[in-house]
Amino acid sequence: RIRTVYGRDAAVVHPPVDVDDFDPHAEKEPGRFLWAHRLVAYKQPQVDAEAFRGLPNRLTMVGVGPLADELRRDLPPNVELRGWVSREELARLYERASGFIHVGEEDFGITMVEALAAGAPVVALARGGALDIVRPDEDGVLVGGADPASVREAVERIAARDWDRDALAARAAEFSRERFLARMLETLEGF
């Protein structure tokens, strides 16, 4: 975006993520997916909930926002919507999840890194920060569009495979607080 708008390159230093808050070896609930975001349109909560309609998998959605009431009115039976939860409870939800859903376009996407740190592969939109975080078929599945059919297919792909939790956590560690500080120092020393 900087190149497009200002005509110049820029060093990118991704924000720090507290990856040590998560245990990638905690017991997983097979078929349980997690979605944790603000309930706003660009985060695609309705698309993601609808993608689970009729699937054998289950989705726990965590978030607050203006779409909460509308979303609750038409949730599929295998989708649970929670409001705000503590950081500790959220960490446990990440750890139990066998996959994470993030089909909104973000500049980065800290929740995707948190999911990887907890050993959960990510379904993400192939745009924005997801392209810096999720390597296709290594860390999850990237979808070309934010529509229920694309999300459903990606969920089925995630659920059908055993993922290497250590590799997922190692990918998350690339965005740790320690790595952020090292990258920031390198960038500042380069000026």
N, C-alpha and C positions, 0 to 999 in steps of 0.2 A: 504494500500500500504506500509506503514512503517513496519507493521508486516511482510509482504511478503518479502520485500527487506532487512530490517535490523534485523528481528527476534525479534522485541520488540514492546510493546504497546506504544501508544502516546495519550496524551490528545488532544482532538479536540476542538478548539475554532473557531466557524464560524465567518467570517468577519462581520463587522457592515454594516447595511443597513439603509438608511434614510427613514424609513417607514412613518414618519410624513409628507412627501411630497405629500401624496396621500389621497384622500377622497373616502372611500369605499361606500359612499351613493350618489355619483354623479349619474346623470341619465345615464343609460346604453343604448346602441343600441342593441336591441335583434339580435342575429345572427352575431354580429360583433366580430371577433377575432383579436388578435394582435400578431405579431412576431417582436421582436426587438433584433437584434444581428448583429455581423459582418457578411458580406456576404462571408463566407469561407466554404469550404467543410464540415468540421466536425460539423458545426452548422445546416446542413441539409436544407438549404433554398429551394433547388429544390424539395426535398421530400415533404416538408410542403406546398409549392405552388401547387404541383400536387395533393395533397390530397384534395384540395378545388375544383378541376375541377369537375363541374357538381353539386356541393352542393348548396343548397339555401343560405348557410351562406357566409359571406364575410370575407376576410382576408386583413388586412393592415400590410405590411411588412416595417419595418424601419431599415435601415442599409446601410453601405457603405463597399466596399471591392472588391476583384478581380472578384467575380462572378456576379457583377451587370449587365453588358451588356448581358452576357449569360442568366441570369435569365429573364431579360426584354423581350428578344426575344420570349419567349414561355409562358408568364403568362396567366393563365386562366382569363376570363373576370371579375370574381368576386374577383380577387386579385389585390391589388394596391401596388406598390413598391415606397416608398419614400426614399430619401437619408438621410442625416443628418438632425435632428430636434433639436430644443432647449430643454433643460431639462423641461421647463414649458410646451411646446407643447407635449413632450413625456408623461409627467404626465397626461395631459388631454386625450391622446390616451389610456393610461392604464385605466383611470377612465371610459371611454365610452365603453371599451371592455367588452363583456360578457364572454370572455375566452381568455387565453394566450397559445401560442404554444412554447414549448421548447423541441425539440427532438434531442438535441446534448448532448453528454456526457461531463459533466463538473466536476471539483473538488468540486465546490459549485453551483453557479448559482444565482447571485444577482437578475437577472431579474425575476426569479420565485417568489422571496420574494416581489419584487416591485409589481408584478401583484396581489399577494394575498393581499398586503396592500391596493390596489385599489379595492378590492372586486371582483377580477376576478379569477375563478378557472383555474388550469393549466393542460394542456396536456403535459406530460413529459416522456422522455425515462427512463425506470426503471433501471437506472444505475447511478453511481457516486453520485454527490451532490443532485440530485433529490430525492434520497432515504432518505436523511436527512430532506428534506423540504416538499415534497408532500406525505401526507398520503392518500392512495387510497380511493376514494369515500368520503373523508372528505374535502380535499383541491383540488381535481382534479382527473385526470385519468392517471395512469401510463401505458405506452405501452411497450411491449416486444421487438419490433423491430422498426427501423427507416425506415419504408416503407409507401407509400401512403395509403394502405388499413388500416393499424393499426391506423394511424393518423386520417383518415376519420372516422373510427368507434368511436374513442375517442371524436372527435369533435361532432359527433351526440349525444353521451352520455352526454357531457357537455351541449349542446344546449337544450336537452330534459328535463332538470331538473332546478328547482329553487335552487340556492345555497345561503347559509346563509352568507351574506357579513360580518356581525359582526364576525362570527367564522373564516372566511378567514383572516380578518384583525387581529384578535387575534393571529392566527398562525404566521402571519408576524411579529407581535410585539415580538415574541420569538427570532427574529434575529435583533432586534433594536440596535442602537448604545449604549444605556444604558445597555442592556443585555450583549452586547459584553464586555463593560468595567467591569461589575460585574464578568463575567466568566473569563476574563483575570486576574483580581485581585485574584480570587479564585485559579486559576491555578498557578500563581506565588507564592502565599502564601503556596502552597502545596509542593514547592521545598525546 
